[in-house]
Amino acid sequence: MIIQKFSKAGACHDRDEEKNQDYVCSGEDDQFLTVMLADGAGACSRGREGARLACRAAADMIGQERENIFAFSPKKLAYLLTEHILYYLETFKCGGEDIHEYGSTFAMACMEKKTGKTVMVNLGDGAVFKSGGGSLLCQMKPKRFYGDPCLTTTEGAYRAMEAGCCRLSLGEGIFICSDGALDQIKTESVLCTLKTGDTDTLKRVLEAADHFDDCSFIAFTRERR
């Protein structure tokens, strides 16, 4: 499998000499491939750490439930995943800090390599796309919860998390991006680059672009084994 990652701090953090709040990661074995992206909320003092813990929690849950994950209903998957993330935040947060300081958005795709069956989830203002054959189809759009992006620490987050499945043919893939990257790919030139599947060029374009918010994506393509 080909996995591509990109993450760059936006001007909002460069200006204040702060770290990029986005966190991207992936995991792979003989049977499954998982990619994740979490965007720590700028208003949260521990957003970056919250993003990392959200990805770690999701990886742990998949490790425990991967034989069942494709059988879960979207509602059950959303509930189990958000609850497991909250458990991790409560367990690994520092001292008496408020868990709400660890809020982040979260998106994930987990593919069974043999069949191409893929589970996707999205919580917050990022987006999940299916790519291949020169096309880019949005599978999960950004969502707001009572006017704001929903975070992992938002009460009732499981009700706002979108979950679903698709099946990837050979040559197709998944592209997950943060809201900062989504703002960039709305431009025609960047969108055309993405449709061709040329993520190396996309990285160069995003690296050179001026953007206020942190800009990140993670993508993979299903290839013959």
NORFENLIN-V801666 format. One record per residue. OMEGA is omega in whole degrees, -180 to 180 (NA if undefined). Layout:
BEGIN
omega=[OMEGA,OMEGA]
END
This chain:
BEGIN
omega=[176,178,178,180,175,176,-179,178,178,-179,-179,179,176,-178,-177,-179,178,-179,171,-178,178,178,179,179,179,176,-175,170,-176,-174,-171,172,179,174,-177,176,176,-177,179,-177,-179,-179,-178,-176,-179,-176,-180,179,177,178,179,-179,178,179,179,180,-180,178,179,-180,179,177,-180,-169,-169,176,-176,-168,-179,180,-179,170,178,-179,-179,179,179,-179,-178,-177,-180,178,179,176,178,178,179,-180,179,-176,-171,177,-176,171,-178,-179,178,-179,-179,175,-179,-176,176,167,-178,174,-175,169,179,-176,170,-171,-174,-174,-175,178,-171,173,179,172,177,178,178,-171,170,-179,179,-179,170,-176,177,178,180,180,178,-177,179,178,-178,-177,174,179,174,-175,-175,174,-179,174,178,179,178,-178,178,179,-179,-177,-178,179,-180,180,176,179,-180,-178,169,177,-178,172,176,-178,177,-178,180,177,179,-179,174,-179,179,177,180,177,-179,-174,173,178,-172,-176,179,180,179,178,-179,-179,179,-178,-178,-177,176,176,179,178,-179,180,-180,178,-177,-175,173,178,-177,-176,174,-172,-175,170,170,-174,173,177,177,-180,176,-179,NA]
END
